[in-house]
Amino acid sequence: MAEGDVGFSPQVFVVNSQSKCAYMPRKNKPIWARVGQKVLLLLVAVTMFGLVVQGFFIYFLYRKTEVSVPVCLCGERESQIGNKEFNEIPIPQKMTPRPFAHVIGPNIPSVENNVVQWIHDKGDAIMNQMSYDQGRLLVEKEGYYFLYSKVQLNAAMECSPILHKVVRNTSAYDESIELMRAKSFHCRTPKPTSRATVMEDIWNSFLAGIFHLHSGDRIFVTLENIQTIRPGQADNFMGAFMLTP
């Protein structure tokens, strides 16, 4: 080495091979961490046990279903399982039409003892499980009926009383029973004119109600002063139909 060069001496480390290794103290886990780990393991174990039990029940139910389904001689299984009563679809019974009747007024109005006569077998007249006899509807089945009657009148006559009734005859009473009534009294004084003119004062009367009728009862309409009624099948009619037995 030259004299002008400055040399650096290497550093020397002395290692004692006989000295013991120093160990760092181990940190203890907190209590909540240890408890949480145990709870997690317990939940995993319970979940696995539940899956095993569920699989067992599914297998048991599958085997039981196979046993309960009978096998036909042809080798095919029946399509219906269980009681036949629960698999049948109920078929609704055919409803029988209830009694009803609708009669209409004739083109030429007529009465017998103030009983209005009707057309019962022509036009829009219809009848089912009821009969007609001289202006009267004959009830064949007991029950609650809706009765109605409508008339159109010309009330232009001087001092003409109008009395429209629906009446019932029954074997339980000797006299007729008045079910419904419409009453009016018109007394008009015609205006003096040089020539006679035909005047009309149209008045409609409609009666309707619900009544309990018995077999054999007769229902009819009475009208005083039949000459006041205006002809027309659509303006004058009478009817009945059963609501409930």
Secondary structure, DSSP 8 states (H G I E B T S, - for coil): --SSS-----------TTS-----------HHHHHHHHHHHHHHHHHHHHHHHHHHHHHHHHHHHHHHS-B-TTS-B-S--S-HHHH------------EEEEE--SS--EETTEE--B-SSTT-EEESEEEETTEEEE-S-EEEEEEEEEEEETTSTTEEEEEEEEEE-TT-SS-EEEEEEEEEE-------SS------EEEEEEEEEEEE-TT-EEEEEES-GGGB---TTTSEEEEEEEE-
